[in-house]
Amino acid sequence: MKIILLLFLVILLNAKTLIATYEAKYGFFTIAKAKGIFEYNSTNYKIFTSIQTLGIAKTLSKNLTQTYSSIGIVKNGILIPKKYIATRKNN
């Protein structure tokens, strides 16, 4: 039991999360916003990105939203995807 708890703690201590936000502008107008989350440890990773249109672009695209997810493993410092999911919705 102590070995499992120690292994769990080591994995948690090595995990990292990076979060980034971005706004797309056309002239003075913000037309979209995006948020990306990158979580990883020494063996696995997960990337999630969501994109939403704003203002006139939201109206013209019928409230377009997109999401992208990538889940995989880390091998020799290289990200190797196992699953990729992309969705696109108009409300």
N, C-alpha and C positions, 0 to 999 in steps of 0.2 A: 504494500500500500504506500509506503514512504517513497519507493522508487517511482511509482506512477505520479504521485504528487510532485516530486522533484522534476520529473520530465515535463509535466504540465506547466510548471513555473518557468522552466528554461524556455519552452516554446513561447509563452506569453511575453517574457522579457525580450525576446528577439523580434517580436512582431512590431511592424511599423505601419503607420497610416499617413498618407499624404492627401490633402484636400486642396483643390484648385477651383476657382470660379473665374468666369470669363464673360464679358459683355461684347456683343458684336454691334458696331455702330455704323450707320450710314449718314454721313454729315453730322448733324447734331442729334439725330434720333437713335435711340437704342432699339434695335430690331430683334435681338435674341439674347438669351442668357444661357450659360452652360455651367454645369457643376460636375467635376470629376473626382472620384475617390479611388485611390490606389492603396490597397492593403497587401502586405507581404510579410513573410518570414523566410527562414532559410530554405524551406521546401515547397511552399505554395504561394500563390498570389491570386488576387481578385481585383479587377478594374471595373468600375461602374461609372457611366457618364449619362447625364440627362440634359436635354436641350429643349428649351421652350421659346416660341416666338412671342414677340411683344409688339404693342402698338399697331401700326398699319399693317405690318407683316403678319401679325396674328389674325387680323381680319381677312387679309387677302389669302392666307394659307388655311383658313378655317380652323384656327387654333392648333396648328401643327405642334406636336410634341414627339420627340424621339428619345429612345434609350438604347444604350449599348453596354453589354456586359461581356467580360472575358474572364474565364476562370481556368487556371492551369497550374503547372509546377515550375519550380525554379531549379535548373540543372546547370551547374558550372557558371552561375551568374547570368544565364540566358533564360528568358521567359518562354515557356513552351505551352501554348494554349491547348486545353482539352475540350473546352466548350465556349462557343461564341453565340450570343443572342442579340439580335437587333430588332427593335420594335419601332413602329411609326404609326401615330394615331392622329386623326383629325376629328375634333369634337363638333 
